[in-house]
Amino acid sequence: MKPLGPHDPGQLGRNRLLAVIGNGGMGQVLLGQGPDGRLVAVKQIGRQFTGSPEFRARFRREVLASQQVTGAYTAGVVDHDAEAETPWLASEYIPGPSLQEMVGEYGRLTVSGLKLLATGLAMALLEIHRTGLVHRDLKPSNILLTNDGPRVIDFGIARALEDDVTLTATGAVLGSPAYMSPEQAECRTLTAASDVFAVGAVLAMAATGASPFDAASTPQVLYNVLYTSPDTAAIPQPVRALVDACLSKDPAQRPTPEQLLDAASRIEAEPVWPVRIRRRIGEYQAEAASWADGTARVEPAPVEQPKRAWSRIAAAAAVVSALVLGATALWGIGVEGNAVAMDDPPLALTVDESRRLDLCELMKPAVLGELGTATGEIVPNGVHSCSLTYRDQSGRKIQFTLENGSPVDQIKGRTPMGSTISWMPVLGRNKEARSCDRSVVAQSGLPMALTFSSSSLESGDTCPAVERGLVAVVRRLTVNPPLRELPEDSVLRLDPCVLLDSADIGSVTGDPARSRTVHGCVADGRDGYVALDLDDRLRPDHVVGGKVKPTRTIAGRTVSVQTETVNYCELAYLVRPSRDDQAEQVRIMYSAYKPGPLSPCDAAATLFAPVLTKLPTS
């Protein structure tokens, strides 16, 4: 990378620009930093193309396609402006070498590395094909290696399945001959099976050091792709059968991505990169960090031999998950630099982002499409929980739920599952179950536990699907968290623990231990338990079955009594209607562990009164 030049922009959208990753005939890639501190790679098209309506239309289509690909094994789009004077696209920044570079420097992968590669590529294809795209240029230089697996990038010639996916100019075959399918070499209509063929060729290259169709000339390579059976004898047997199946000349005989994933999971090896590759990934991370904190050294680019230079150019070109500009098979950058993007970034939501988080957006197919086909409607349960049912590949219906309202200490008591997501240990209650849950606890910002769970009436273990779902949710949160639009004086922006008076709590509950959630505050003491919750849900004065909730007047406000028993009381105050029959509200729950001088509702009212006086007036 190099410093910004006098003609380079200092800002694009919300992103402050830090350095130039590379320049080429189609434009340039810049290193940027979002308002939350996260690094992005910004691709800005060259001014010579901005006057072309066709080019702009293609850019808009391709940005839209790129936004749909959001799985854990691709790099997510963060921001874009296709209508700007010079259109640009910002993507998650991922520091990591390409597969091409690592095999070139360190030789073929071990069986463990091949298992991790095959698993990640299968997961990536599931996400890409779910959106209706065919990648069409899956090759070692378009696969970045990160600590948690490969990332597929560069959707520059990706097209929708229903589009004409053969030519963009008469006689021009798009793709990389050594990794393209026979049907792509013959300019026939492509299906998802074309990408599966490419996976087979990539796995063979990773296992042997060269494409199984390599030859001295491009025509000979294409001939091999079309007519010869590749020699896969040097590939370790656990992987060889998988490669052979992927490389079938008949698309109908190739495995689906689901079958590919299943076969990869049955390879008896620990899915992990060799030590040298993990060390190199760390070097890429350190380089990215130096540009982020301003300590990067600016040095003249060394002169390199062409082959080595193009290897580095390919890695630098890989920074944007959807390099979607035109009909070239590779967008060259032309400068020295290893600016590729961020590996397994930690979940670092700001306080504002945590309180405005829209869980229901995270349940949509754009995030969870790899789990199957969504059926029915999204079911919100206030701001803390949201559910949606999916039908998986086997036809089984599973209801998935995402929630963030449980106390962190409660979630931390669950069993570690032996894996991590964005540096957070994955916790759960069962290794295998028909109804399963997996949780992670945020390591910074507001105390928050994210729990993704399943419920199914049909038999079978749903834990693998739950784990994949949680990975997809966290990945989206680290890249571009979906946020609710809230009024400036919304109660959901408030700190619930600030609203509760500590002295009053102690007098009612007796020496309480306090904890908090994103929108809640809990005090558990010797004599009782109190919880204050800020929510947007069904109005507390909603009439059910003709029965009207009783009310009380507290601090001059009318409060609904939701529940009252001999040892429990729940009160709710409607702050403002939000939409339909929903409303922003504040609820207080009090549970008495033993009889006291006040009834539960009187005790709750004592605690609620000072809270109500601190609320914004609507």
N, C-alpha and C positions, 0 to 999 in steps of 0.2 A: 504494500500500500504506500501511498505518497500523500503529502499534504494537499489540501484544496488549492486550486489555481485561482488566479484573479477573475476568471470568467465562470468559475463553478459557483452554484447557489450555496448560500449559507443555511437555508431552511427550505424544506419541502413539506407542506402540510404541517403536521404537529412535530415533525422530526428535524432536530438540529443536526446538521451534517458535520462530520468530523474529518473525513479523509476520502481519498479517491482509491477505490479498490482496483479499477481497471477501466480502460477505454478501448473502443473498437468501432468498426464501421457502422454498427447499429445504434451506438449510444455509449453510455458509461454506467458503471455501478459504483455507488457511493456508500460509505459507511455512515450510518446515522444513529441518533439516539432519541428515543421517544420521550415524552414529558415525564414518564415514570422511571426513566433511567435505563430502560431496556434497549439493547442494540438491535438495529435493523439494517438490512442491506437494501438500498434503494436503487432500482434500475430506472434510469431516465433515458428515453429514446432521443436519438439525434435530431437536431433541428431540421436537417435535410428531409426528414420524413413527416414532419408535423403538418405540412400543407397537403398531404395526400388523404382524401376522405376514406379511401379504401384501407389505407394503413391504420388510420384511427379506428375505423369500424372493426378491423381485425383485432386491434389492441383491446378494444372494449369487450369483444367476445371472449378473448383469451383471459383477460382479467377476471371476467365472470366465471369462466371455467376453473381458473386457479383457485378462486375463493371457495369453490365447492369441495376441494380436496383438503381435508382438515385432519386426517388421521395421524397417529403417533409416529408413523414411519415416513412421513413427508414433512416438508417445511411449510408452515402456515403463512398465509398472506396477512399482513398487519394493517396496511393502509394503502390507498391508491388514489389517483386522480387522473382518470382517462380523458377529462375535458380540459386539463391545464394547457397552457401554451406549449409546453413540452411535457407530454404525459409521463407519468412515473408510477412505479409499483414498488411498495416496500414489503419486504418479507422478513420472517424470523431469521436472525443471524446465527449461523451454526458453525463454530470452529471445528473443523475435522478434515482429514485428508480424504481424497477420493480412493476408491478401491483400486483404480488404475495405478495410482501413485504407490500405494502400499504393496501391491503385488509386484510392481516393477522394482521396488527397492528391497523388499524382504522375501520375495518368492511366494510360493503357493500357500494357501491357508491350511491350517490344521482342520481335522474333522470338527472340532469344537467351533472354530471360526466359521466353517461352512454351514453348520447348523444354525448359528446366529444369523448368518447372511440369508439363508433360505427362509427362515422364519420371518425375518423382517421384510424381505421382498414379497412374500406371500401376503403379509398384512398390508403392505403398501398397495398391492394390486387390488385387494378387496376394497380399499377406500377409493382408489382411482376409478375402478370399474363401476362402483356404486353410483358415482356421479354421471355415468354414461360416457366416460372418456376412454380412449385408447392412448397410451403414452407414446408408442411408436418409436421411441429412441432410447430404450433402456439399455445402457451399456456401462462398463466399469467407471468411466469418467463422470457419469451422471449419478453415481452412487457414493454418498459421503458416509464415512464411518464415524460413529459416535459411541460413547461408552455403553449405551443401551441398545445399540443395533444400527443397521444401515438407515440412511435417509435417501429416498428417491427425489431427485430434483430435476429441473430443466424440462418444463412442459412446452418447449418452444415449437414443437411440431405436433403436439397432442391435438386430437380432434374428437368430436362426439361420434358415437357409434353410428348415428343415423346420417352423418355428413358424408360427403365424398372424401374418403380418406386415402385416395390413391395419389393424385398428382396436384401440384399447384402450378406447374408449367409443363408444357408438352414434353414428354419424355423425361421429366425430372423425377427420379426416385428419391424420396425423402427417407432419411434414417442412416444408420451406420451398417454397411454391408455385412461385416463379420458378426453382427448380433441381430440382424433382421430375419423375420420369418420368410419361408418360401413364398407365401401369398403376398407379402409386402414387396419382395424382390420382383415379383411378376406384376405389381401394380394392381392386384385384385382387391376387392373389398375386404377390409380388416374387421376382425372381431376381437374380443378380449383374449382369445387363444393366441393371438400374435404376440402379445406381451408375455405370455407364459413361455413361448418358444425362446424369447429373449432372455428370460430368467434362466432357462436351461443352459444357454450359451454363456451367460455371465457366471453361473456356478461352475461350468467346465473350465472357464478361464481362471477363476479363483482357485480351482483345485489343481490345475496343471501349469498355469502361467501364461497360457495363450488361448485364443479363441479356437474352438474345435473346427472352424472353417477357414483358418488362416491360409493365405497363399501369397504368391509374389505379386499378383496384380488384382485389381478390383474385379475384372471379369471372371478371373479364376475363383475368387472368393464367392461371387454370386453363383457360379456354377456349382461349387461345393454345397452351398446352402440349398440349392434346388435339387441336386441329383445324388450327392454322395452321402453315405452313412458315416458319421464322425466316429473316430476311434476314441472311445472313452475308457479304455482298459486301465489307464493310469489314475483314474479317479477312484478314491476309496469306495469300497463296496456299499457302505451305508448310504452313500450319496449317489453312486453311479446309476442305480435303478431309477432314482428320481430324475436325474439329468436325461437319461435315455427316454423316459416318458415325455418329458417336456419337449424334446427335440424331434418328436414324431413329425413327419412331413404332412400328415393329415391333421388339420386343426381339431377335428372331432375326437381324435384319439389322445389328445393331450389332457392332462389333469386340469381341473378348475383351480382357481386360487384357494378355494376351501380345501380341496384334496391335497394341494401342494402344502398348505399349512399343516394338515393332519400328518402327512408323510414326514415333513420336517420335524414335527414334534416327537416322532417315534425314533429318530436317530439317537442312538445311545451315546450321548456326549454332553458335557456341560457347555451351554451356549455362551462362549466368551471369546474375545479376540486374543491373539497372542500378546505377550507382554510388550514386545517392541511396538506393536500398533497402539496399545493403550498408552505407552509412553509418548508416542508421537501425537496422539490426541491431546495429551496434556500440554505439549508444546504449542499446539494450535490454540488451546484455551488461554495459555499465558500471553500469546501474541495479541489475541483479541482483548484481553484485559488491559494490556499496555496502551492500546489505543483508547480504551474507555476511560482510563484514569489519567491520560495525558503524559505517560512516561515513555511512549514509543520513540525509538531512535529513528531519525530520518537519515537514510544512507542512500547513496547512488545505487541503482539496480545493477547487479553484476551481469557480465556478459555470459550467456549460457549457450550451449549447443542447442540446435533447433529441437531435437527430440525432447530434451529435458525442459526446455522453455515451454513447449506446447503442453507438456504434462502439468506444469504449474499454471499455465493459462487456463486449462480445463478446470483445475481446482478453483481458481478465482472466479471463473464464469459460473460456478455452481452456487453462488451465494443466494440467488433468488429462487424460491421454490418453483416459480412458474415463469421461466424465461421464455416468454411467449410471443416473440417478435419475429414473424415472418417464416420463410421456408428454408432457412439454412439448417443443416444438421447440427452445427455447433456454433455458438456465438462467441467468437474469439475476442479476447480483451487486449492482448498485446503488450502487457507490462508484467514485470516480475511481481509476485505477491501471492500469498496464501490466504486471501481473505475469503474464507468460507464461514459458515454460520454456527450459531450457538448450540452447544451440546447439553441436553438435559438441564435446561435452566431451572433454577429454584423457583418455587411458587412465592412470589413477593408482591402480594396485593397491597395497595395503599389502604388506609382507613376508609377513605371515601369509596374506593372500589369494593371493599368488603361489604359495606352497608348498602350499596346500590346493586349488588350482584343479582342478576336475573337467572335463577336456577332453571326456569322453564325453557329458556333459550338453549341451555346446555343439554336439554333432553331431546332436542330436535334431530332429525336425520342428518342434518349438515354436520353434526358432531358425532352422533352415535350410529350412523348408517351402517357401519360394519357389523352391528349386532343383528341386522335383519331389516324387515319391512315394518314400518310403523303402522299400527292399526288403532282406530279409535281416536279420541281426543286427548290432548294434554290435560292433566288433572292437577291444578295447583292446590297446595294446602298452605295458604298464607305465603309469606315470603321465605319460609324456612324449608319448604319441601315441595317437590314436584314429581309427578309420575307420568309414564307413558308406556303403553304396551307395544312390544315388538314381536313379530313372527320370525323365528330364525330359519336357517336354511333347511332344517328338517321338518318345518311346519309347526314346531312347538311355539305356543304363545307364552311369553314371559312379560310380566309387568316389572319394569325397572323404576326405581325411585332414587332421587338424589336429594339429600338434605344436609343442612349445616346448622341445625338448631340444638344439637346435643352438646352438653358440657364437655370440654376437652378432657377433663380428668376421667370422665366416664368412658370415653373412647380409648384413652390410653391404657385402660385396664384390659383391653382385648388382646388376643394372642398375635404376636408378630408372625407374618406369613413367610418371612424369609426373602422378601423382595422390597425394592424401593421404587418410588415414582418421584422424579424431581427432588431427589435427596431425602424424601420423607418415607419412613418405614410404612409398609402396608400392614394394616391390622385387620383382624377378623375374628369371628366366633367359631367357624368351622372350615376345615380344609376342603371338604366336599359336602354339598347339600343341594337339595331341590330349591330351597329358599336360602339365599346366601347373602352375605354382606361383606364389603371391604371398605376400610376407612383410611384416611391419612390426616395428619394433624399439621397445620401450617406452622412453619418454623419461625415466622416473623410476622409483624403486623398484629392485627386484632386476633385474639384467641379464636381459632376456628377449626372445627373438625368437619371434613367432608366425608359423607358416607354414601356409598352407592350400593343399592341392594336389589334383590330380585324376589319375585314371588310367582310361582307357577303351580297350576293344578296338575300338570303332567310330570311324569317321572323323569329323572335324569339330573345330573350335576350341572348347575348353572354358574358355579363359581368362576370357571374360565371366562365366561361371557361378562360376568360382573367385573372381573379384573381388567378386561379389555375396555369396558365402558369407563371405568375410573381413570385409566390411562388417557383415554380420549378427552375426558372432561378436564383433567389437570393440564394436558397439553394445550387445550384451548385457553384455559385460564392464564397460562404463562405467556401466551402470545397476544391475545386480544380478548380480555374478559368482557362478556356481554353485560351491559349495565342498564338498570332501570332509569327512566327519566323521572326525577323527583322534583317537586317544588322546593324552593330554597328553604321554606319553613316546614318541610315534612318532618314528622316525628321519627321517621326511619333514619334520619341523619343524626339523631341524638344518641348520646351515650347513656344507656339505661342505668348504669351504676351511679352516674352522677345525679340522676333523678331521685334515687332512694336515699333517705336520710339515715346515716350510720347509727346515730344515737337511738332513733326510733326503732330500727331493726333490732338492735341489741336488747332493748327493753321488752320487745315482743318475743323474740326467738331465743334469747339467752346465749351470749358469747358465740355469735355465728361465724362460720367460715364462708367467705364470699368467693364466688367465681362468676365468670361472665361468658356469654356467647355473643355472636355478632349483634343480635338485637335483644338480648336478654341479660338479666342480672339475677343471680341466685344467692341466697343466704341460708345456710343450713346450720341451725343452732341446737342448743341443748333442749329447748322447749318446743321448737317448731321449725317449719321450713317455709320460706317465702320466695316467690319468683315474680319478677316484673318482666313483661314481654311487650315489645313494640311490634306491631304486625299490620298487614293489609290483607284482610280476609272478609268472610261473610259478616255483614253488619251485626253487631251485638243485639240490636233491637229487632232483628228479623223474626217474624212470626212463623212458628212451626206448628202445624196442625191446629191452628186457631188459638194456640196458647201464647199469651203475651208474657214476656219476662218481667218479673217484678223489678222495681227501681229503688234507688236510694239517692238522696241528695248529699253530696260530699264536697266540701269547699265551694259550694254554690254551683256545682255541676251535677247533672243528672247521670247517674251511673246505673248500668244494667247488672242485675244479680244473675250470673250465668248458672252457678251451682251453689247450693248451700246444704251442708249436712252437719252432723253433730261435731265433726272434727275438721271439716274442709269448707273453704269458700273461694269462689272465683268471681271477681268483679271486672267489668269491662266498660271503658269510656270511649265513645265514638268521637274521634277528633275531627274527621272530615270524610265525606263520601269520596270515593276514588273513581269507580266505574261500576255500572250495572248495580248489583246489590252488594258490592264490596265497599269497604271503608277502612281508612287508616284508624287504628285504635290502640289503646293501651290497656293491658290486662294485668291484674295482680292476682296471684294464687297464694293462698295461705293454708298450710296444713299443720294442725296442732298435734304434737306428740303426746300431750297429756292435758287434762282439763286446766283451764286458767281463769283469771278474773274476767276476761272478755270472751265473748263468743267468737268463732272463727271470722265471721263477717265484720264484727266490730273491730277485731284486731286488724283485718285487712283494710278496713276503712281508715283506721288510724295511720297506717303506713301509706295509704293511697292519697290522703289529703295533701301533703306537701308535694307529692309528685304532680298532681293536677295543677297546682299553682305555678309550676315551672314549665308547663307546656305552652307552645306557641298558640296565639289566638288566631282562629281562622276567620 
